[in-house]
């Protein structure tokens, strides 16, 4: 029995439950979890973001980059990404056994996104029902979907963003728009689509925002049968009773990104699963350290706290004596052309005395103070860049034109590819970025997970359908 009002929908020519598995970036969803979600009758989502490949013995092939130039490493990254995603889709399709549906998820701002998406769809014809895509404004998504005859599901955080995409390109391929994903920028895990007009510290109620999205879709002649997928903060369906069957909103589907992390089929390591069980409210931080330039939400573990502390050890400077910058900095830098305030020089001296005696320039004419070991790691990670983003603040890489953003590499950020690969493959959960939605603290409160219980994906889907 499903929760009242929850009934199957038509998607990609088949009947499925209105439950979508969120596709979670680098190796946090794979064939096992998404295939099982589809087998349970929902819409599974294979992450096509630098997915894992396997050797003939079934072991994951480490993604190693031995090429000398960043361009060559970027081309290798794209080959890994296509091969990995194709492998994951094929395996997920086998597990699904013709039940449910399978989408793939890509980030438009990942390096070589268009090349990766086209490469995957070319080699998985007939296996993929749709493509979800966010992190940026993927204007070309509908055109690519049309070429490969799959649905496309843009991820947006506002009616305004959807309208821009629709007017510019999606209206030309309206028939293949499978759904519109509304990702709540204050509640969803991973990268968040907060605009400059929105306050990261003042969450807004999703209902009026989703209603505004539906009103915009209706104004453009889009049928209410094209679902809006509510993503971010969804835990119990009974908490969304007012949304189900609500004529103001049209057809609503629910996406679960965080809950599927704690399942038997979830590929994340046990240490990550254990950490999720022990989070408290407020342990997930909406922050701006990502090299993408987007806000993102992750567990406020020692890794994230160290980035917060690094940014706090920061002072502005001038190349010449000017305004309040009346004294020369005498710690952390070589040369005398760093002018700062007298108070900031004292702060810098105290940081240096604590071992943070290396000053690194940022693109914003400030200096951040780090230890010699931190400086060495930052410089090595920047040198090892393989171009995983279309624009990277940490390394100044850009995946087109002259291959540089033209801005100084930002030492306040980090190599996102390195840390996501590391945590997904058994690295220290305290010293890597651990993406999670803001409802992750509910694992500890939800009796379903008591006594260290870890459900299968099928058990989780069945549980969700009861309202819990």
C-alpha positions as CSV (number, residue, x, y, z in Angstrom):
1,X,0.0,0.0,0.0
2,X,1.3,3.4,-0.9
3,X,0.8,6.6,1.0
4,X,-2.5,8.3,0.2
5,X,-2.5,10.0,-3.2
6,X,0.8,8.6,-4.3
7,X,0.3,6.6,-7.5
8,X,2.4,5.6,-10.4
9,X,3.1,8.1,-13.2
10,X,3.9,7.7,-16.9
11,X,7.6,8.4,-17.7
12,X,9.4,7.6,-20.9
13,X,6.6,5.3,-22.0
14,X,6.5,3.3,-18.8
15,X,4.7,3.3,-15.5
16,X,7.0,4.2,-12.5
17,X,6.6,5.4,-8.9
18,X,7.0,9.2,-8.6
19,X,10.3,8.7,-6.7
20,X,13.6,9.7,-8.2
21,X,17.0,8.7,-6.8
22,X,19.2,11.8,-6.8
23,X,22.4,11.4,-8.9
24,X,25.3,12.3,-6.6
25,X,28.4,13.2,-8.5
26,X,31.7,11.3,-8.3
27,X,31.0,7.6,-7.5
28,X,28.4,8.3,-4.8
29,X,25.7,6.7,-6.9
30,X,26.6,3.9,-9.3
31,X,25.0,1.0,-11.1
32,X,24.2,-0.9,-7.9
33,X,22.2,1.8,-6.2
34,X,20.5,3.2,-9.4
35,X,19.8,-0.2,-10.9
36,X,18.2,-1.3,-7.6
37,X,16.1,1.9,-7.4
38,X,14.8,1.3,-10.9
39,X,14.2,-2.4,-10.1
40,X,12.0,-1.2,-7.1
41,X,9.9,0.7,-9.6
42,X,11.3,4.2,-9.3
43,X,13.6,6.3,-11.5
44,X,17.2,5.4,-10.8
45,X,19.9,7.9,-11.6
46,X,23.4,6.8,-12.7
47,X,26.0,9.5,-12.0
48,X,27.9,10.2,-15.2
49,X,30.4,12.4,-13.4
50,X,33.8,10.7,-13.6
51,X,32.2,7.3,-12.9
52,X,34.2,4.2,-12.1
53,X,35.5,1.7,-14.7
54,X,36.4,-1.9,-13.9
55,X,39.1,-4.3,-14.9
56,X,38.4,-7.9,-16.1
57,X,38.3,-9.1,-12.5
58,X,35.7,-6.5,-11.6
59,X,38.0,-4.2,-9.6
60,X,37.7,-0.5,-9.9
61,X,40.4,1.0,-12.1
62,X,42.1,3.9,-10.3
63,X,41.9,7.1,-12.3
64,X,45.6,8.0,-12.7
65,X,46.9,10.9,-14.7
66,X,50.5,10.5,-15.8
67,X,50.4,13.0,-18.7
68,X,52.7,16.0,-18.6
69,X,50.3,18.7,-19.7
70,X,46.9,19.7,-18.3
71,X,45.3,19.5,-21.7
72,X,46.4,15.8,-22.1
73,X,45.2,15.0,-18.6
74,X,41.8,16.7,-19.4
75,X,41.5,14.5,-22.5
76,X,42.2,11.4,-20.3
77,X,39.6,12.6,-17.8
78,X,37.0,12.7,-20.6
79,X,37.9,9.2,-21.7
80,X,37.7,7.9,-18.2
81,X,34.3,9.7,-17.8
82,X,32.7,8.3,-20.9
83,X,34.0,4.7,-20.4
84,X,33.0,4.8,-16.7
85,X,29.5,6.1,-17.3
86,X,28.8,3.6,-20.1
87,X,29.9,0.8,-17.9
88,X,27.7,2.0,-15.1
89,X,24.6,2.4,-17.3
90,X,25.0,-1.1,-18.8
91,X,25.3,-2.7,-15.4
92,X,22.4,-0.7,-13.9
93,X,20.2,-1.7,-16.9
94,X,21.0,-5.3,-16.2
95,X,20.1,-4.9,-12.5
96,X,16.8,-3.0,-13.3
97,X,15.6,-6.0,-15.4
98,X,13.2,-3.9,-17.4
99,X,11.5,-2.3,-14.3
100,X,11.4,1.4,-13.5
101,X,13.5,3.7,-15.5
102,X,17.1,4.9,-15.6
103,X,18.4,8.5,-16.0
104,X,21.9,9.7,-16.1
105,X,23.1,12.8,-14.2
106,X,25.7,15.3,-15.5
107,X,26.9,18.6,-14.3
108,X,26.9,21.2,-17.0
109,X,29.9,22.9,-15.4
110,X,32.1,19.8,-15.4
111,X,35.0,19.8,-17.8
112,X,34.1,18.6,-21.2
113,X,30.4,18.1,-20.2
114,X,29.0,18.2,-23.7
115,X,31.7,15.7,-25.0
116,X,31.1,13.4,-22.1
117,X,27.3,13.5,-22.4
118,X,27.4,12.9,-26.2
119,X,29.9,10.1,-25.8
120,X,27.8,8.3,-23.1
121,X,24.5,8.6,-25.0
122,X,26.1,7.4,-28.2
123,X,27.1,4.1,-26.6
124,X,24.0,3.6,-24.4
125,X,21.2,4.0,-27.0
126,X,18.0,2.4,-25.7
127,X,19.2,2.1,-22.1
128,X,18.9,5.6,-20.8
129,X,15.4,7.2,-20.4
130,X,16.5,10.7,-19.6
131,X,19.3,13.1,-18.6
132,X,19.2,15.3,-15.5
133,X,21.5,18.3,-15.7
134,X,22.2,21.3,-13.5
135,X,25.2,23.3,-12.1
136,X,25.0,26.1,-14.6
137,X,22.6,27.0,-17.5
138,X,22.6,24.0,-19.9
139,X,21.1,25.6,-22.9
140,X,22.3,22.8,-25.2
141,X,20.7,20.0,-23.2
142,X,17.5,19.9,-25.2
143,X,19.4,19.9,-28.5
144,X,21.6,17.0,-27.4
145,X,18.5,15.1,-26.0
146,X,16.8,15.5,-29.4
147,X,19.8,14.0,-31.2
148,X,19.8,10.9,-29.1
149,X,16.0,10.7,-28.5
150,X,16.0,10.8,-24.7
151,X,14.2,12.9,-22.2
152,X,15.9,15.8,-20.6
153,X,15.3,17.1,-17.1
154,X,16.8,20.5,-16.3
155,X,17.7,21.2,-12.7
156,X,16.7,24.7,-11.6
157,X,16.3,26.6,-8.4
158,X,13.9,29.3,-9.5
159,X,11.2,30.0,-12.0
160,X,13.4,32.7,-13.5
161,X,16.2,30.3,-14.4
162,X,13.7,27.9,-16.0
163,X,12.2,30.7,-18.1
164,X,15.6,31.7,-19.4
165,X,16.3,28.2,-20.5
166,X,12.9,27.7,-22.0
167,X,12.9,30.9,-24.0
168,X,16.4,30.4,-25.3
169,X,16.3,26.8,-26.4
170,X,13.9,24.3,-24.6
171,X,10.8,25.5,-26.3
172,X,12.2,24.1,-29.5
173,X,12.3,20.6,-28.0
174,X,9.3,20.8,-25.7
175,X,8.1,17.2,-26.4
176,X,11.2,15.6,-24.8
177,X,11.2,17.6,-21.6
178,X,10.5,14.7,-19.2
179,X,10.3,16.8,-16.0
180,X,11.7,20.0,-14.4
181,X,13.7,19.4,-11.2
182,X,13.3,22.1,-8.6
183,X,16.4,21.8,-6.4
184,X,16.0,23.7,-3.2
185,X,19.1,25.8,-2.8
186,X,19.0,25.9,1.0
187,X,18.3,22.2,1.6
188,X,19.8,20.1,-1.2
189,X,23.2,18.5,-0.9
190,X,26.1,19.2,-3.3
191,X,26.2,22.3,-5.4
192,X,23.3,24.8,-4.9
193,X,21.8,27.3,-7.3
194,X,21.6,30.4,-5.1
195,X,21.4,33.6,-7.0
196,X,22.8,37.0,-5.9
197,X,19.2,38.0,-5.0
198,X,18.9,35.3,-2.4
199,X,20.3,35.2,1.1
200,X,22.1,32.0,1.9
201,X,21.2,32.5,5.6
202,X,17.5,33.1,5.0
203,X,15.9,29.9,3.6
204,X,12.6,30.4,1.7
205,X,9.6,28.1,1.8
206,X,9.7,25.9,-1.3
207,X,6.0,25.9,-1.9
208,X,5.6,29.4,-3.4
209,X,8.8,28.9,-5.3
210,X,7.6,25.7,-6.9
211,X,4.1,27.3,-7.5
212,X,5.9,30.1,-9.3
213,X,7.8,27.6,-11.4
214,X,4.5,25.8,-12.3
215,X,2.8,29.2,-13.1
216,X,5.7,30.0,-15.5
217,X,5.5,26.6,-17.1
218,X,1.7,27.0,-17.6
219,X,2.2,30.5,-19.1
220,X,4.5,28.9,-21.7
221,X,1.8,26.2,-22.5
222,X,3.5,23.3,-20.8
223,X,1.2,20.6,-19.6
224,X,0.6,19.8,-15.9
225,X,1.5,16.3,-16.9
226,X,5.2,17.3,-17.1
227,X,6.1,16.8,-13.5
228,X,8.1,19.1,-11.3
229,X,10.5,17.1,-9.2
230,X,10.9,18.4,-5.7
231,X,14.6,17.9,-4.7
232,X,16.2,18.9,-1.4
233,X,14.9,18.3,2.1
234,X,12.6,15.4,1.2
235,X,12.5,12.7,3.9
236,X,9.0,11.5,4.8
237,X,6.3,11.8,2.1
238,X,3.7,12.4,4.8
239,X,5.4,15.8,5.3
240,X,4.5,16.7,1.7
241,X,0.8,15.7,1.9
242,X,-0.3,19.2,0.9
243,X,1.8,18.9,-2.3
244,X,0.5,15.5,-3.5
245,X,-2.4,15.9,-5.9
246,X,-2.5,19.7,-5.3
247,X,-4.0,21.4,-8.4
248,X,-1.9,24.5,-7.7
249,X,1.3,22.6,-8.3
250,X,0.3,20.0,-11.0
251,X,2.1,16.7,-11.0
252,X,4.8,16.5,-8.4
253,X,7.5,13.8,-8.2
254,X,9.9,13.5,-5.2
255,X,13.7,13.2,-5.4
256,X,15.7,11.5,-2.6
257,X,19.4,12.3,-2.6
258,X,20.5,11.8,0.9
259,X,18.5,8.8,2.1
260,X,19.8,6.4,-0.6
261,X,23.3,7.0,0.7
262,X,22.5,4.7,3.7
263,X,21.5,1.6,1.9
264,X,23.1,-1.8,1.3
265,X,23.6,-1.1,-2.4
266,X,25.0,2.4,-1.8
267,X,28.6,2.4,-3.1
268,X,30.0,4.9,-0.5
269,X,32.4,3.4,2.0
270,X,31.3,2.2,5.5
271,X,33.1,5.1,7.2
272,X,31.0,7.6,5.3
273,X,27.8,5.7,6.1
274,X,28.7,5.6,9.8
275,X,29.3,9.4,9.8
276,X,25.8,10.0,8.4
277,X,24.2,8.1,11.3
278,X,25.7,10.5,13.8
279,X,25.0,14.0,12.4
280,X,23.2,16.6,14.3
281,X,21.1,19.5,13.0
282,X,23.4,22.2,11.6
283,X,26.2,19.7,10.9
284,X,25.8,20.3,7.1
285,X,27.2,23.7,6.0
286,X,26.1,25.8,3.0
287,X,29.5,27.2,2.0
288,X,31.4,29.0,-0.8
289,X,34.7,27.2,-0.9
290,X,33.9,25.1,-4.0
291,X,36.2,25.9,-7.0
292,X,33.1,26.0,-9.2
293,X,32.1,29.4,-7.6
294,X,28.7,27.9,-6.7
295,X,27.5,27.6,-3.1
296,X,27.5,24.0,-2.0
297,X,26.3,21.9,1.0
298,X,28.6,19.4,2.7
299,X,29.2,17.9,6.2
300,X,31.1,20.4,8.4
301,X,33.9,18.0,9.1
302,X,37.5,18.8,9.9
303,X,38.2,19.3,6.2
304,X,35.6,22.0,5.8
305,X,36.5,23.5,9.2
306,X,40.1,23.8,8.0
307,X,38.9,25.7,4.9
308,X,36.9,28.0,7.1
309,X,39.9,28.6,9.3
310,X,42.1,29.3,6.3
311,X,39.8,32.0,5.0
312,X,39.7,33.6,8.5
313,X,43.5,33.9,8.3
314,X,43.2,36.5,5.6
315,X,44.1,40.2,5.2
316,X,43.9,42.7,2.4
317,X,47.0,44.3,1.0
318,X,48.2,47.0,-1.4
319,X,51.3,47.0,-3.6
320,X,52.0,50.6,-2.5
321,X,51.4,52.6,0.6
322,X,47.8,53.7,0.3
323,X,44.9,54.7,2.6
324,X,45.0,52.7,5.8
325,X,47.7,50.4,4.4
326,X,50.6,52.2,6.0
327,X,53.0,49.5,7.2
328,X,54.9,46.9,5.4
329,X,54.2,43.2,6.0
330,X,57.2,41.4,7.5
331,X,56.0,37.8,7.8
332,X,55.0,35.2,5.2
333,X,56.1,37.1,2.2
334,X,59.3,37.9,0.3
335,X,60.0,41.5,-0.6
336,X,58.7,44.7,0.8
337,X,55.8,45.7,-1.5
338,X,53.0,44.3,0.7
339,X,51.4,47.2,2.5
340,X,48.8,46.4,5.2
341,X,47.1,48.0,8.2
342,X,49.1,48.0,11.5
343,X,46.4,45.8,13.0
344,X,46.5,43.3,10.2
345,X,50.3,43.1,10.5
346,X,49.9,42.1,14.1
347,X,47.4,39.5,13.2
348,X,49.7,38.1,10.5
349,X,52.6,38.0,13.0
350,X,50.4,36.0,15.4
351,X,49.4,33.5,12.7
352,X,53.1,33.1,11.7
353,X,54.0,32.4,15.3
354,X,51.4,29.6,15.3
355,X,53.1,28.0,12.2
356,X,51.0,29.6,9.5
357,X,54.0,31.4,8.2
358,X,53.4,31.2,4.4
359,X,51.3,33.9,2.8
360,X,49.5,33.1,-0.5
361,X,48.0,35.7,-2.8
362,X,44.3,35.4,-3.7
363,X,42.5,36.8,-6.8
364,X,40.9,39.4,-4.5
365,X,44.1,41.2,-3.4
366,X,44.2,39.5,-0.1
367,X,46.7,37.2,1.5
368,X,45.9,33.9,3.3
369,X,48.3,32.4,5.8
370,X,49.0,28.7,5.7
371,X,51.6,26.3,7.0
372,X,54.5,25.1,4.8
373,X,52.8,21.7,4.5
374,X,49.5,23.3,3.5
375,X,51.3,25.5,1.0
376,X,53.1,22.4,-0.5
377,X,49.8,20.5,-0.8
378,X,48.0,23.5,-2.4
379,X,50.7,24.0,-5.0
380,X,50.9,20.3,-5.8
381,X,47.2,19.9,-6.2
382,X,47.1,23.0,-8.5
383,X,49.9,21.6,-10.6
384,X,48.2,18.2,-10.9
385,X,44.9,19.7,-12.2
386,X,43.3,17.6,-14.8
387,X,40.6,20.0,-15.8
388,X,37.5,18.4,-14.2
389,X,35.6,21.7,-14.3
390,X,34.7,24.0,-17.2
391,X,36.0,26.9,-15.0
392,X,38.1,26.1,-11.9
393,X,38.8,28.8,-9.3
394,X,41.4,26.7,-7.6
395,X,43.7,26.1,-10.6
396,X,42.6,28.8,-13.1
397,X,41.8,26.1,-15.7
398,X,39.1,26.7,-18.3
399,X,38.1,23.9,-20.7
400,X,37.9,26.0,-23.9
401,X,39.5,28.9,-25.8
402,X,42.8,29.7,-24.2
403,X,42.4,27.2,-21.3
404,X,42.7,29.8,-18.6
405,X,40.2,31.8,-16.6
406,X,42.7,34.7,-16.6
407,X,42.4,35.0,-12.8
408,X,45.0,34.0,-10.2
409,X,44.4,30.5,-8.8
410,X,42.6,30.8,-5.5
411,X,44.3,29.1,-2.5
412,X,41.2,29.4,-0.4
413,X,39.6,26.6,-2.4
414,X,40.6,23.0,-3.1
415,X,40.9,20.3,-5.7
416,X,37.3,19.0,-5.8
417,X,38.1,16.0,-8.1
418,X,40.9,14.8,-5.7
419,X,38.8,14.9,-2.6
420,X,35.6,13.4,-4.1
421,X,37.5,10.6,-5.6
422,X,39.3,10.0,-2.3
423,X,36.2,9.9,-0.1
424,X,34.3,7.7,-2.5
425,X,37.1,5.1,-2.6
426,X,37.8,4.7,1.1
427,X,39.7,7.9,2.0
428,X,39.4,9.6,5.4
429,X,35.8,11.0,5.9
430,X,37.2,13.7,8.1
431,X,39.8,15.0,5.7
432,X,37.7,15.1,2.5
433,X,34.6,16.8,1.2
434,X,31.5,14.9,2.2
435,X,28.5,16.2,0.4
436,X,25.1,15.7,2.1
437,X,21.7,17.3,2.1
438,X,20.7,19.4,5.1
439,X,18.2,16.7,6.3
440,X,21.0,14.2,6.9
441,X,20.7,14.7,10.7
442,X,17.5,12.8,10.4
443,X,19.3,9.5,10.0
444,X,20.0,9.7,13.8
445,X,16.4,10.5,14.6
446,X,14.5,8.2,12.3
447,X,13.7,4.9,14.0
448,X,14.0,3.1,10.7
449,X,17.8,3.3,11.0
450,X,18.0,2.4,14.7
451,X,20.3,-0.4,15.9
452,X,22.6,0.3,12.9
453,X,20.0,-1.0,10.5
454,X,20.9,-0.5,6.9
455,X,18.0,-1.2,4.5
456,X,18.3,-2.4,0.9
457,X,17.2,0.0,-1.7
458,X,14.0,-2.0,-2.2
459,X,13.2,-1.8,1.5
460,X,13.9,2.0,1.5
461,X,11.5,2.5,-1.5
462,X,8.8,0.4,0.1
463,X,9.2,2.4,3.3
464,X,9.1,5.7,1.5
465,X,5.8,4.6,-0.2
466,X,4.2,4.1,3.2
467,X,4.7,7.8,4.0
468,X,7.7,7.2,6.2
